[in-house]
Each structure stands twice: as C-alpha cells, then as structure tokens.
Amino acid sequence: MPRGVSLPGMDKLPDWLVMAVAKVLWIGDLKPAPGTLGALAGTVFYAVALQDTSNGAKLFAIVVLLAIGSIFCDEAEKRIGTTDPGCVVFDEFAVMPIVFMGLATPASLPWRLAQLFAGFALFRAFDIAKPYGISRIQDLPGGLGIVADDVVAAVASCAIMHILTFVAIHAR
C-alpha cells in the first residue's frame, strides 16, 4: 500500500498532469527499462540545460527537481496504488545533475560525451545494484523514499566521477 503524506491540493490536480510529470511525459511507459530511459533523459537535460552553468545554478536546479520529484512521485504512487511503481521515472531524471556536480566541463566534445556516458553508466550501476544499503533508503515514506535512494546512488556516482576525473587529469 502506498505510503507518505500528500501535499495539500495535489489531489485536485488532474491525473494526466501528475502522471506526465512523474513519468517524464511518456518515458515511464516505454519498455524495457523505463528507469534507464528516465536517467538518459535526465542526462540529456543536464547536458543541454545545466552542463555549462555555475555550480550555484546546478544546485538550485537540483533542489527544485528533487522537490518536484518528491511531491509528484508521492502523488503518482498514491494514484497508481503501488509502492515505487516502475513507470514513475522522475526520480531517475531529477538526480542526474547530482552525478556531475562540481565537475569541470571538458572543453572537447569527445571528452564531454565520455564524461556524460561515464556518469550515466555509474548511476545506473548504483541504482540497479543498490549496494551499501541503498535499498533500505527506499523504505522512507512515499515520494521521499522513491527519490532518496536515487539521490544516494547519484552522490556515490558523483564521488567516483571526481576520482576518475582526478586520475584522468593527472595521468596525462
């Protein structure tokens, strides 16, 4: 049974709007691997809208995305009637900027693409495997639980991205 507490007024929003946000339009309905597609959409969003912005702008976007994710994923979970439904992918979408937080943007396109691919692959590995107790974080109520495990997977991915970047820079 779904958990969590509704934000006042969320129950008044039409189903199509709640589901469009929670599913990142129709991406959550695509098979197979809707979570992977949601993370890919988040990576593309990051590359197009945030990659060349300041860390302050990235942090602001992350806070807004996480708030939207927690609220809309919670409401979608309630409307669907299952805990952390697979079609709800806004959580994967919203956390992708965390993976790249604080990293310098490479100047060349091949290095930019390599950085984006590495961050995406690391996040999906952590999100799928859920090592180090990440899976227990999903036990938090409602939208918070849906989003929180992805936040931890993104932070772990970010830490490894910083290590890989350090090694790559100093290996030259």
GIZI-V466700 format. One record per backbone hydrogen bond with DSSP energy under -1.0 kcal/mol. CO is the residue of the C=O (numbers start at 0). NH is the residue of the N-H. E is the energy in kcal/mol with one decimal. If there is no record, write none. Layout:
{{CO:NH:E} {CO:NH:E}}
This chain:
{{6:9:-2.3} {8:11:-1.6} {9:12:-1.3} {13:17:-2.0} {14:18:-3.0} {15:19:-1.9} {16:20:-2.1} {17:21:-2.7} {18:22:-2.5} {19:24:-4.0} {20:23:-1.5} {21:88:-1.5} {21:89:-2.0} {22:27:-2.2} {23:26:-1.8} {25:28:-1.8} {26:29:-1.6} {32:36:-1.9} {33:37:-2.5} {34:38:-2.3} {35:39:-2.3} {36:40:-2.4} {37:41:-2.1} {38:42:-2.2} {39:43:-2.5} {40:44:-2.6} {41:45:-2.5} {42:46:-2.7} {43:47:-2.6} {44:48:-3.1} {45:49:-2.1} {45:50:-2.4} {49:52:-2.3} {53:57:-2.3} {54:58:-2.7} {55:59:-2.3} {56:60:-2.4} {57:61:-2.6} {58:62:-2.4} {59:63:-2.4} {60:64:-2.9} {61:65:-2.8} {62:66:-2.1} {63:67:-2.6} {64:68:-2.8} {65:69:-2.6} {66:70:-2.2} {67:71:-2.9} {68:72:-2.6} {69:73:-1.4} {70:74:-1.9} {71:75:-2.6} {72:76:-2.3} {73:77:-1.9} {74:78:-2.3} {75:79:-2.7} {76:80:-2.2} {84:87:-1.6} {88:92:-2.2} {89:93:-3.1} {90:94:-1.4} {94:97:-1.5} {97:100:-1.3} {99:102:-1.8} {107:111:-2.3} {108:112:-2.8} {109:113:-2.2} {110:114:-2.5} {111:115:-2.5} {112:116:-2.7} {113:117:-2.7} {114:118:-2.4} {115:119:-2.4} {116:120:-2.9} {117:121:-2.6} {118:122:-2.4} {119:123:-2.5} {120:124:-2.2} {121:125:-2.5} {122:126:-3.1} {123:127:-2.5} {124:128:-2.5} {125:129:-2.2} {130:133:-1.6} {132:135:-1.0} {133:136:-1.1} {135:138:-1.6} {136:139:-1.9} {140:144:-1.1} {141:145:-1.8} {142:146:-2.3} {143:147:-2.9} {144:148:-1.1} {146:150:-1.9} {147:151:-2.2} {148:152:-2.1} {149:153:-2.4} {150:154:-2.5} {151:155:-2.4} {152:156:-2.0} {153:157:-2.5} {154:158:-2.4} {155:159:-2.0} {156:160:-2.5} {157:161:-2.3} {158:162:-1.9} {159:163:-3.0} {160:164:-2.5} {161:165:-2.4} {162:166:-2.6} {163:167:-2.7} {164:168:-2.5} {165:169:-2.3} {166:170:-1.2}}
